[in-house]
């Protein structure tokens, strides 16, 4: 991976962050652009479905590259963000917040999923060029925060984690009887 970096000391614009410089603004810009693009193509529920697809890519990549323990750490970070949101609502309203059901995929969900999967892959590329996993951590936090905003609250954890752990491209609404047909 390092051979793709511009390490030439005489180069005017190296593609590495300077000492102490964060790549978090890059992750924020990637996600902001993805949210705007997905919102043009679908409703809020479709954007939420796309964000879940992006989180699924981040989690699956972590599990593939670093193992189950690190994937569990991603799950914990997401769940902690949900709990923080619920506790903030409890503090301000005095009432326990209701879990928001995950929306059914709408007509723009496929486009939103493609947009956010690409955004997640871009965030992983940024992370590959960082000294630590700060961009990855920021991406997980930012995707989760944006999901909470799109849903208007925290979803029920079991349903969300079920979506995050399922294989990409699997349609949960259709029964799979093992037959494959081409049209």
Phi and psi in degrees as GROMACS dihedral restraints (atoms count N, CA, C in turn):
[ dihedral_restraints ]
;  ai    aj    ak    al  type     phi  dphi    fc
    3     4     5     6     1   -67.9    20    10
    4     5     6     7     1   -22.2    20    10
    6     7     8     9     1   -68.6    20    10
    7     8     9    10     1   -16.9    20    10
    9    10    11    12     1   -83.6    20    10
   10    11    12    13     1   -11.9    20    10
   12    13    14    15     1   -85.0    20    10
   13    14    15    16     1   148.9    20    10
   15    16    17    18     1   -88.6    20    10
   16    17    18    19     1    95.4    20    10
   18    19    20    21     1   -98.5    20    10
   19    20    21    22     1     4.5    20    10
   21    22    23    24     1   -63.1    20    10
   22    23    24    25     1   117.5    20    10
   24    25    26    27     1   -62.9    20    10
   25    26    27    28     1   -21.7    20    10
   27    28    29    30     1   -89.5    20    10
   28    29    30    31     1    -2.8    20    10
   30    31    32    33     1   -69.0    20    10
   31    32    33    34     1   140.2    20    10
   33    34    35    36     1   -75.3    20    10
   34    35    36    37     1   -32.5    20    10
   36    37    38    39     1  -132.4    20    10
   37    38    39    40     1    77.7    20    10
   39    40    41    42     1   -65.2    20    10
   40    41    42    43     1   150.1    20    10
   42    43    44    45     1   -97.7    20    10
   43    44    45    46     1    33.5    20    10
   45    46    47    48     1  -118.6    20    10
   46    47    48    49     1   150.0    20    10
   48    49    50    51     1   -68.6    20    10
   49    50    51    52     1   147.5    20    10
   51    52    53    54     1   -69.0    20    10
   52    53    54    55     1   165.3    20    10
   54    55    56    57     1   -54.2    20    10
   55    56    57    58     1   126.0    20    10
   57    58    59    60     1    79.5    20    10
   58    59    60    61     1    -0.9    20    10
   60    61    62    63     1   -85.8    20    10
   61    62    63    64     1   139.9    20    10
   63    64    65    66     1   -97.6    20    10
   64    65    66    67     1   148.7    20    10
   66    67    68    69     1   -96.5    20    10
   67    68    69    70     1     2.7    20    10
   69    70    71    72     1   -58.0    20    10
   70    71    72    73     1   -38.2    20    10
   72    73    74    75     1   -61.8    20    10
   73    74    75    76     1   -30.7    20    10
   75    76    77    78     1   -67.8    20    10
   76    77    78    79     1   -44.3    20    10
   78    79    80    81     1   -62.1    20    10
   79    80    81    82     1   -42.9    20    10
   81    82    83    84     1   -62.9    20    10
   82    83    84    85     1   -39.5    20    10
   84    85    86    87     1   -67.4    20    10
   85    86    87    88     1   -40.0    20    10
   87    88    89    90     1   -60.7    20    10
   88    89    90    91     1   -49.0    20    10
   90    91    92    93     1   -66.9    20    10
   91    92    93    94     1   -40.7    20    10
   93    94    95    96     1   -60.6    20    10
   94    95    96    97     1   -42.2    20    10
   96    97    98    99     1   -65.3    20    10
   97    98    99   100     1   -40.6    20    10
   99   100   101   102     1   -65.2    20    10
  100   101   102   103     1   -42.1    20    10
  102   103   104   105     1   -61.9    20    10
  103   104   105   106     1   -45.3    20    10
  105   106   107   108     1   -62.6    20    10
  106   107   108   109     1   -42.9    20    10
  108   109   110   111     1   -66.0    20    10
  109   110   111   112     1   -43.0    20    10
  111   112   113   114     1   -69.1    20    10
  112   113   114   115     1   -36.6    20    10
  114   115   116   117     1   -65.3    20    10
  115   116   117   118     1   -28.1    20    10
  117   118   119   120     1   -71.9    20    10
  118   119   120   121     1   -22.6    20    10
  120   121   122   123     1  -106.5    20    10
  121   122   123   124     1    -6.2    20    10
  123   124   125   126     1  -163.7    20    10
  124   125   126   127     1   174.6    20    10
  126   127   128   129     1   -79.0    20    10
  127   128   129   130     1   174.9    20    10
  129   130   131   132     1   -58.6    20    10
  130   131   132   133     1   -38.4    20    10
  132   133   134   135     1   -64.3    20    10
  133   134   135   136     1   -36.2    20    10
  135   136   137   138     1   -67.7    20    10
  136   137   138   139     1   -40.0    20    10
  138   139   140   141     1   -63.3    20    10
  139   140   141   142     1   -41.7    20    10
  141   142   143   144     1   -60.5    20    10
  142   143   144   145     1   -44.0    20    10
  144   145   146   147     1   -61.3    20    10
  145   146   147   148     1   -38.5    20    10
  147   148   149   150     1   -65.4    20    10
  148   149   150   151     1   -41.0    20    10
  150   151   152   153     1   -62.1    20    10
  151   152   153   154     1   -39.5    20    10
  153   154   155   156     1   -62.9    20    10
  154   155   156   157     1   -40.8    20    10
  156   157   158   159     1   -62.2    20    10
  157   158   159   160     1   -39.8    20    10
  159   160   161   162     1   -65.4    20    10
  160   161   162   163     1   -43.8    20    10
  162   163   164   165     1   -61.1    20    10
  163   164   165   166     1   -37.1    20    10
  165   166   167   168     1   -61.8    20    10
  166   167   168   169     1   -41.2    20    10
  168   169   170   171     1   -63.9    20    10
  169   170   171   172     1   -45.2    20    10
  171   172   173   174     1   -60.2    20    10
  172   173   174   175     1   -47.6    20    10
  174   175   176   177     1   -65.0    20    10
  175   176   177   178     1   -45.1    20    10
  177   178   179   180     1   -63.9    20    10
  178   179   180   181     1   -38.3    20    10
  180   181   182   183     1   -66.9    20    10
  181   182   183   184     1   -42.5    20    10
  183   184   185   186     1   -61.2    20    10
  184   185   186   187     1   -44.4    20    10
  186   187   188   189     1   -63.3    20    10
  187   188   189   190     1   -41.3    20    10
  189   190   191   192     1   -67.0    20    10
  190   191   192   193     1   -41.3    20    10
  192   193   194   195     1   -86.9    20    10
  193   194   195   196     1   -33.0    20    10
  195   196   197   198     1  -121.5    20    10
  196   197   198   199     1    -8.5    20    10
  198   199   200   201     1   100.2    20    10
  199   200   201   202     1   175.5    20    10
  201   202   203   204     1   -62.6    20    10
  202   203   204   205     1   -38.8    20    10
  204   205   206   207     1   -61.1    20    10
  205   206   207   208     1   -42.2    20    10
  207   208   209   210     1   -70.7    20    10
  208   209   210   211     1   -35.6    20    10
  210   211   212   213     1   -64.0    20    10
  211   212   213   214     1   -37.8    20    10
  213   214   215   216     1   -64.2    20    10
  214   215   216   217     1   -33.6    20    10
  216   217   218   219     1   -65.9    20    10
  217   218   219   220     1   -37.1    20    10
  219   220   221   222     1   -65.0    20    10
  220   221   222   223     1   -45.0    20    10
  222   223   224   225     1   -56.9    20    10
  223   224   225   226     1   -44.2    20    10
  225   226   227   228     1   -63.2    20    10
  226   227   228   229     1   -40.5    20    10
  228   229   230   231     1   -63.2    20    10
  229   230   231   232     1   -42.0    20    10
  231   232   233   234     1   -66.0    20    10
  232   233   234   235     1   -46.5    20    10
  234   235   236   237     1   -63.8    20    10
  235   236   237   238     1   -38.7    20    10
  237   238   239   240     1   -62.3    20    10
  238   239   240   241     1   -40.5    20    10
  240   241   242   243     1   -63.9    20    10
  241   242   243   244     1   -38.3    20    10
  243   244   245   246     1   -64.2    20    10
  244   245   246   247     1   -43.2    20    10
  246   247   248   249     1   -64.8    20    10
  247   248   249   250     1   -40.4    20    10
  249   250   251   252     1   -60.8    20    10
  250   251   252   253     1   -42.8    20    10
  252   253   254   255     1   -62.6    20    10
  253   254   255   256     1   -45.6    20    10
  255   256   257   258     1   -63.8    20    10
  256   257   258   259     1   -41.4    20    10
  258   259   260   261     1   -66.7    20    10
  259   260   261   262     1   -36.1    20    10
  261   262   263   264     1   -64.7    20    10
  262   263   264   265     1   -40.9    20    10
  264   265   266   267     1   -67.5    20    10
  265   266   267   268     1   -39.3    20    10
  267   268   269   270     1   -62.3    20    10
  268   269   270   271     1   -42.6    20    10
  270   271   272   273     1   -63.8    20    10
  271   272   273   274     1   -41.7    20    10
  273   274   275   276     1   -81.1    20    10
  274   275   276   277     1   -32.8    20    10
  276   277   278   279     1  -102.1    20    10
  277   278   279   280     1   -23.4    20    10
  279   280   281   282     1    80.0    20    10
  280   281   282   283     1     1.1    20    10
  282   283   284   285     1  -120.3    20    10
  283   284   285   286     1   144.7    20    10
  285   286   287   288     1   -68.0    20    10
  286   287   288   289     1   125.7    20    10
  288   289   290   291     1   -70.8    20    10
  289   290   291   292     1   144.8    20    10
  291   292   293   294     1   -79.8    20    10
  292   293   294   295     1   144.0    20    10
  294   295   296   297     1   -69.7    20    10
  295   296   297   298     1   136.8    20    10
  297   298   299   300     1   -87.8    20    10
  298   299   300   301     1   126.1    20    10
  300   301   302   303     1   -69.3    20    10
  301   302   303   304     1   144.9    20    10
  303   304   305   306     1   -68.4    20    10
  304   305   306   307     1   134.8    20    10
  306   307   308   309     1   -70.3    20    10
  307   308   309   310     1   150.7    20    10
  309   310   311   312     1   -70.6    20    10
  310   311   312   313     1   146.2    20    10
  312   313   314   315     1   -61.1    20    10
  313   314   315   316     1   130.3    20    10
  315   316   317   318     1  -102.1    20    10
  316   317   318   319     1  -170.4    20    10
  318   319   320   321     1   -65.3    20    10
  319   320   321   322     1   -23.7    20    10
  321   322   323   324     1   -97.4    20    10
  322   323   324   325     1     4.2    20    10
  324   325   326   327     1   -66.3    20    10
  325   326   327   328     1   -38.0    20    10
  327   328   329   330     1   -65.6    20    10
  328   329   330   331     1   -44.1    20    10
  330   331   332   333     1   -65.1    20    10
  331   332   333   334     1   -42.8    20    10
  333   334   335   336     1   -62.5    20    10
  334   335   336   337     1   -41.4    20    10
  336   337   338   339     1   -60.7    20    10
  337   338   339   340     1   -44.4    20    10
  339   340   341   342     1   -62.5    20    10
  340   341   342   343     1   -41.4    20    10
  342   343   344   345     1   -63.4    20    10
  343   344   345   346     1   -48.1    20    10
  345   346   347   348     1   -75.9    20    10
  346   347   348   349     1   -28.7    20    10
  348   349   350   351     1   -64.9    20    10
  349   350   351   352     1   -41.3    20    10
  351   352   353   354     1   -64.9    20    10
  352   353   354   355     1   -40.6    20    10
  354   355   356   357     1   -63.2    20    10
  355   356   357   358     1   -41.7    20    10
  357   358   359   360     1   -62.9    20    10
  358   359   360   361     1   -41.7    20    10
  360   361   362   363     1   -64.5    20    10
  361   362   363   364     1   -37.3    20    10
  363   364   365   366     1   -64.5    20    10
  364   365   366   367     1   -40.6    20    10
  366   367   368   369     1   -63.9    20    10
  367   368   369   370     1   -37.8    20    10
  369   370   371   372     1   -66.3    20    10
  370   371   372   373     1   -34.8    20    10
  372   373   374   375     1   -66.4    20    10
  373   374   375   376     1   -43.3    20    10
  375   376   377   378     1   -59.4    20    10
  376   377   378   379     1   -43.7    20    10
  378   379   380   381     1   -61.6    20    10
  379   380   381   382     1   -35.6    20    10
  381   382   383   384     1   -63.6    20    10
  382   383   384   385     1   -24.3    20    10
  384   385   386   387     1   -96.6    20    10
  385   386   387   388     1     1.9    20    10
  387   388   389   390     1   -93.2    20    10
  388   389   390   391     1   160.8    20    10
  390   391   392   393     1   -74.8    20    10
  391   392   393   394     1   -26.6    20    10
  393   394   395   396     1  -135.6    20    10
  394   395   396   397     1  -168.4    20    10
  396   397   398   399     1   -95.1    20    10
  397   398   399   400     1    23.4    20    10
  399   400   401   402     1   -55.3    20    10
  400   401   402   403     1   -47.1    20    10
  402   403   404   405     1   -62.6    20    10
  403   404   405   406     1   -36.2    20    10
  405   406   407   408     1   -65.5    20    10
  406   407   408   409     1   -46.1    20    10
  408   409   410   411     1   -60.4    20    10
  409   410   411   412     1   -42.9    20    10
  411   412   413   414     1   -64.4    20    10
  412   413   414   415     1   -39.5    20    10
  414   415   416   417     1   -63.3    20    10
  415   416   417   418     1   -45.4    20    10
  417   418   419   420     1   -60.7    20    10
  418   419   420   421     1   -44.7    20    10
  420   421   422   423     1   -63.9    20    10
  421   422   423   424     1   -45.9    20    10
  423   424   425   426     1   -67.4    20    10
  424   425   426   427     1   -42.4    20    10
  426   427   428   429     1   -61.8    20    10
  427   428   429   430     1   -42.9    20    10
  429   430   431   432     1   -66.9    20    10
  430   431   432   433     1   -43.0    20    10
  432   433   434   435     1   -61.3    20    10
  433   434   435   436     1   -43.1    20    10
  435   436   437   438     1   -65.9    20    10
  436   437   438   439     1   -36.2    20    10
  438   439   440   441     1   -61.5    20    10
  439   440   441   442     1   -44.9    20    10
  441   442   443   444     1   -60.1    20    10
  442   443   444   445     1   -40.2    20    10
  444   445   446   447     1   -66.5    20    10
  445   446   447   448     1   -42.4    20    10
  447   448   449   450     1   -66.7    20    10
  448   449   450   451     1   -36.8    20    10
  450   451   452   453     1   -82.4    20    10
  451   452   453   454     1   -22.1    20    10
  453   454   455   456     1    81.2    20    10
  454   455   456   457     1    18.7    20    10
  456   457   458   459     1   160.2    20    10
  457   458   459   460     1  -175.6    20    10
  459   460   461   462     1   -89.2    20    10
  460   461   462   463     1   134.3    20    10
  462   463   464   465     1   -76.8    20    10
  463   464   465   466     1   169.0    20    10
  465   466   467   468     1   -69.5    20    10
  466   467   468   469     1   130.4    20    10
  468   469   470   471     1   -58.6    20    10
  469   470   471   472     1   -43.6    20    10
  471   472   473   474     1   -61.5    20    10
  472   473   474   475     1   -40.7    20    10
  474   475   476   477     1   -69.6    20    10
  475   476   477   478     1   -38.2    20    10
  477   478   479   480     1   -67.6    20    10
  478   479   480   481     1   -46.8    20    10
  480   481   482   483     1   -65.5    20    10
  481   482   483   484     1   -31.6    20    10
  483   484   485   486     1   -62.2    20    10
  484   485   486   487     1   -39.9    20    10
  486   487   488   489     1   -68.7    20    10
  487   488   489   490     1   -37.5    20    10
  489   490   491   492     1   -70.5    20    10
  490   491   492   493     1   -29.1    20    10
  492   493   494   495     1   -93.5    20    10
  493   494   495   496     1   -10.1    20    10
  495   496   497   498     1   -77.5    20    10
  496   497   498   499     1   158.0    20    10
  498   499   500   501     1   -67.2    20    10
  499   500   501   502     1   144.0    20    10
  501   502   503   504     1   -63.2    20    10
  502   503   504   505     1   142.9    20    10
  504   505   506   507     1    82.9    20    10
  505   506   507   508     1     2.3    20    10
  507   508   509   510     1   -87.7    20    10
  508   509   510   511     1   126.6    20    10
  510   511   512   513     1   -91.9    20    10
  511   512   513   514     1   113.3    20    10
  513   514   515   516     1   -75.9    20    10
  514   515   516   517     1   -11.3    20    10
  516   517   518   519     1   -84.8    20    10
  517   518   519   520     1   -16.1    20    10
  519   520   521   522     1  -107.8    20    10
  520   521   522   523     1   141.1    20    10
  522   523   524   525     1   -78.2    20    10
  523   524   525   526     1   138.9    20    10
  525   526   527   528     1  -112.0    20    10
  526   527   528   529     1   111.6    20    10
  528   529   530   531     1   -98.8    20    10
  529   530   531   532     1    11.7    20    10
  531   532   533   534     1    93.2    20    10
  532   533   534   535     1   -12.3    20    10
  534   535   536   537     1   -86.2    20    10
  535   536   537   538     1   144.1    20    10
  537   538   539   540     1  -119.8    20    10
  538   539   540   541     1   127.4    20    10
  540   541   542   543     1  -125.4    20    10
  541   542   543   544     1   147.5    20    10
  543   544   545   546     1  -112.5    20    10
  544   545   546   547     1   137.9    20    10
